[in-house]
Amino acid sequence: MIKVQDIVYCVYRSPDLDKMKTFLTDFGMVEAGRADDKLFMRGAGAYPYINVTEKGPAGFVAVGMLAGSAAELEEAAKLPGASGVEAIEAPGGGKRVRLAGPDGFRFDIVHGVAPAAELPVRKPLPINFAYQKQRVIDLQRPDFEPARIVRLGHCVLKFSDGDGAVKWLKDTLGMLVTDRLHAPDDQKKTLGHFMRVNRGDKPSDHHSIFALQAMPGDINVHHTSYEVQDPDAVHIGHQWMQNKGYKLAWGVGRHLLGSQVFDYWRSPDGYIFEHYADGDLLNDKVQSGDYPATEENLAQWGPALGPTFFDSVVV
């Protein structure tokens, strides 16, 4: 069985690559490459790019997942409807197999992408807790700057058959269910599953894919989420984006499931991009949870959800 090991990149389309470059730069990414019809943006980590924007009508195109080995990439190429192994024409090169997932979502399984040199990011800010002082004669002076993305953490996709999509993610990509969300008044009615990659004893993020049950006519990406250094980076990034006049979707707050300190913003095309820090890490021994989708189970603290947060696109 294929067991993907990480989420690597997400691909969008936009009619204006220059606008997207400005937004993603203010959001904390760095340009990694540019062609007439394609923009590659990276974080500070070793992946050569984490976000791709293709020129065209606004939309979501694909999610890239890291294969566990070259042998798994060959195995993926034998799946029904797979593209076969292809060379990747992008920073870092490598090879990929394109799979048609549920509802036509494209999943790129990649291997052999050359790592990029990591970019500088400030050290995590040491915190003086009430009974544990870590900072003495050491002043807190973080720069006011974009949030400095380190890596892509997860994406949230809306499926017409959420349970069927979860079965595909488990059976095809070897992913594990971390938590299930159900309707508050009906435990049998699934609203979504948080899915993590299976690294065995090695910890992985609480989720790399969140599979949501779509409302009729709303099959789409809900958001993509990017890790920053610490909660201060989330708050400073929030102020930076606010000062630049971007549209806030929700935040700052802390999730219950995953524990992340979060902040959500709308791109020029109306899609949601999330900053997060301090997320949970789990191994394959952790059993899945089951929670009602109440507001208190979405956030431990933070502002109230706005009426359009769960809309896929708001321009």
CORGIDA-V723467 format. One record per helix or strand of 3 or more residues. SS is the DSSP state (~ for helix, > for strand). FROM is the first residue (numbers start at 0). LEN is the number of residues. If there is no record, write none. Layout:
ss from len
SS FROM LEN
SS FROM LEN
This chain:
ss from len
> 5 9
~ 16 11
> 29 6
> 37 5
> 50 5
> 58 8
~ 69 8
> 94 6
~ 101 3
> 105 6
> 150 9
~ 161 12
> 175 8
> 185 11
> 208 5
> 220 7
~ 230 13
> 246 9
> 260 6
> 271 6
> 288 4
~ 294 4
> 298 4
